[in-house]
Amino acid sequence: MLSDVEIRRQAHPQSIGKIADRLGISHDLLLPYGREMAKVNSGRLLKTKGKQGRLVLISATTPTAAGEGKTTTSIGLGQALSRLGESVCLALREPSLGPCLGMKGGATGGGYSQLLPADRINLHFTGDFHAITSANNLLSAVIDNHIYQGNKLNIDPRRVLWRRVCDMNDRSLRHIVLGLGGKLQGIPREGGFDITAASEVMAMLCLAESQADLQQRLDKTLVAFDYDEKPVYAGQLKVTGAMLALLRDALHPNLVQTLEGVPALVHGGPFANIAHGCNSLIATRTALHCADWAITEAGFGFDLGAEKFFDIKCRLGGVDPVVVVLVTTCRALKLHGGQQKKHLGEKDLSALRRGLVNLDKHIENVLKFNKQPVVALNSFSGDPVAEVALIEARCRELDVPFALSDHFARGGEGAIALAEQVKQIADSAEPYKPLYELDLPVEEKVRTICREIYGAHDVAFTKQAEKDLRQIEVLDLEDLPVCIAKAPGSLSDDPKLIGRPRDFDVTVRSIQINSGAGFLVVLTGDILRMPGLPKHPAAENWSLSEDGSIDGLH
């Protein structure tokens, strides 16, 4: 099979105007970025009469080093529905530059289920991440300048909560000291950087319903406390108008296409292990407005991204999927059963049987939200027939629909069976049921997620977390949903515990208030909001060809 880059070189993408035509989007609502990309003025578009499309959520079993392929499956399913004569639009997250250059590589699918233009989407795209970085760091600069220029708001430099961001994996910036160099260089204090995908500005943009809503969210963002222990909000610094101006174009979703010409709105990119893991609400609503089927995904496994999709995005945004597709692979389940990565190409039914418990737990979790899962087995070349049969038999035993999907090698044609399963189940969909009620105490919300979704025995709160809980109570923010930051590679908060861990406790280290985004970030275990690079970053394999394409970006 050809490489991803070779497949892209042979592609013949349509003009972005023709892609807009497929969705009924008038060209006067497009802000083109060359021939193959455009922003869509969704504010004007959503005021027009549109469709009431059905939403499909793509999730997965717990991530492994073998990869599961949610994005590739999303694209393949969209192409398959299109081949069946359906009107469809994808609504996906934007890749973060840091992981593209680090361990993950590109995030635009693969094989014959890719987004185009892949290199531009993965690198800079239409500048949304840069805009979010600039808006975030403008607020940081204004906070430090305010303290330096007399500190009228009486901000305690030791209690500044707002951190700078950059879209790069750089562990050296996690903890820094600012203002060194003398009297003219500012007030010295400790600070640090998060990755842009973890910025609260990213979370706000992805949950905002409109420009006015984003402005309100920016205004009420908690950034610090003063010397009298009173909260300081971004609106008090009179900078949110400028932040909104920097985010003007970033608020509009980006229109691109798949290899087979299926429209895709790619917008927003919060990580699911440290943020809410979903693309923008505006893009999702736009896809539902323009097509009969909208396909979206939530980051990492169902325990992380999909739980937040239901308990945060669906609750705040009023959307509700008709089907949940659980993506898994033979290789991933064998890893959960203890098989070593170097032997993944070998048949091992014993390891696969042991690893099936991970799939079992995720199926249980989907049902907790009153949704019917479809298990999509993402096919790899050389998957033993007996292993495929074993997974299908387990699904049959649990009365869960199953589809073997070969979209990587065959594009939409390879996902026809999955598309037919999705169409069949969608007709009997029931409204989703949230996992917890918002009036529960914060500790109980956290315990509910950890016990019900992760399978934990209990939750331990550190002294810092208990202090944070008291602060949340003082600020009267207890009715906010919770966004748990957790290791993605395990159902527990310990990435070494594979499969389906039992009888473990989750440790809550601290709780951060994201009042603008409208949720509380619960930090567990050793989770970090700024990743580091691996020993051999993916960037080592990149090169620029004479035709302008990037080799090594997968």
Buried (B, 14 or more C-beta within 10 A) or exposed (E): EEEBBEBBEEBEBBBBEEBBBBBBBEEEBBBBBEEBBBBBBBBEBBEEEBBEBBBBBBBBBBBBEBBBBBBBBBBBBBBBBBBBEBBBBBBBBBBBBBBBBBBBBBBBBBBBBBBBBBBBBBBEBBBBBBBBBBBBBBBBEBBBEBBBEEBEBEBBBEBBBBBBBBBBBBEEBBEBEBBEEEEEEBBEBEBBBBBBBBBBBBBBBBBBBBBEBBBBBBBBBBBBBBEEEEBBBBBBBEBBEBBBEBBEBBBBBBBBBBBBBBBBBBBBBBBBBBBBBBBBBBBBBBBBBBBBBBBBBBBBBBBBBBBBBBBBBBBBBEBBBBBBBBBBBBBBBBBBBEBEEEEBEEBBBEBBBBBBBBBBBBBBBBBBBBBBBBBBBBBBEEBBEEBBEBBBEBBEEBEBBBBBBBBBBBBBBBBBBBBBBBBEBBEEBEEBEBBBEEEBEBBEBBBBBBBBBBBBEEBEBEEEBBEBBEBBEEEEBBEBBBBBBBBBBBBBBBBEBBBBBEEBEBBBBBBBBBBBBBBBBBBBBEBBBBBBBEEEBBBEEBEEEEEEBBBBBB
